[in-house]
């Protein structure tokens, strides 16, 4: 009895080992599904202008290190807003409350200059009225709906020594609106991002303007536009100072950006007092817009703005502090279709992710201004050879969490070449005898049912 029991035990153990071996063969030899086919794709420009009905214009004053960015929706749009910072600076946001009459809005102004920079609003309104854009009243005159928010970017320009610093005014808003167009959007140290900053290792780093989009594949596009001027950091000190939102990359939009090879070992130049990190009231704020072509209601665009703050908090930490004026506008141009609950949830997630990605673009595309270095300068090797979105350098090596280059062998994911190389070696290793004894495997391959053991 004991001998027969041992034989049965050995046979059962043999079947177990063979089964594991068979699973290994199937896992390695059979081609893997083409994951790329299900991956998200950016819009044509990977910017907020991929949302039909939105144009972007910017006005930059490099001498005084400030500027204004404007988004125009000339045919009108449903707009909402969510303000979470402790010291915001906004205009016309009360009119965006879902319980108001919710008239269509035609422009959003994002500007430097702190509260004084809200004057740029006047220029945007003037330009749109001249173009007969807005709500029509007596004799065909128009009154456009425009809202906006500002960041603090003072104490940096050539005008700092004067009695009164130059801040964005009517001219800034007018010129930015006049320059608005569809197509690629300039990013980095331009427009409202000219004087923007973000926290660094004992010094303020350059922030700026960033944008990103995603095509959901069902006729719906979601995109974000951000001005990063944060109290918090855009990189993770617990992960070698890698950008928080690097893992959210779509396609190869960040080029060969990677975790800094030397981790958080930074190259930090001496800083003037104005460039030291500051927790003073109103000296930090991240503002932006998340938009879609889907037909959304007033409560839905409000929710879109709310959820985008989750994307901000993923990309910058801490966020929403009492030293920030964090404000995000939600926009529906209503050029697409209505969405059901499932699609709306997917849209919300996309909004948060595009906002996070836009933050990364703002940081990566920044240029040194007024003595503030960039993230790429501060952490050598993190951005070596970094290329603009959707235009990676040919043959660029992908390191860390950056997206790997497509496998050789074309669209199919390289499964055929893997099969031809790996299968013979595995068959020799395991032996034809072991494979032949696998009745469940043979039945699986032949299409016959395999009974579960009782």
Secondary structure, 3 states (H helix, E strand, C coil): CHHHHHHHHHHHHHHHHHHHHHHHHHHHHCCCCCHHHHCCECCCCCCHHHCCCCEEEEEEECCCCEEEEEEEEEEEEEEEEEECCCCCCEECCHHHCCCCCCCCEEEEEEECCHHHHHHHHHHHHHHHHHCCCCEECHHHCEECCEEEEECCCCCCCHHHHCCCCCCCCHHHHHHHHHCCECCCCCCECCHHHCCCEEECCCCEEECEEEEEEEECCCCCEEEEEEEECCCCECEEHHHCCEECCHHHCCCCCCCCCCCCCCCCCCCCCCCCHHHCCCCCCCCCCCEEEEEECCECCHHHHHHHHHHHHHHHHHHCECCCCCCCCCEEEEEECCCCCECCHHHHHHHHHHHHHHHHHHHHHHHHCCCCECCECCHHHHCCCCCCCCCCCCCCCCCCCCCCCCCCCCCCCHHHCCHHHHHHHHHHHHHHHHCHHHHHCCHHHHHHHHCCCCCCCC
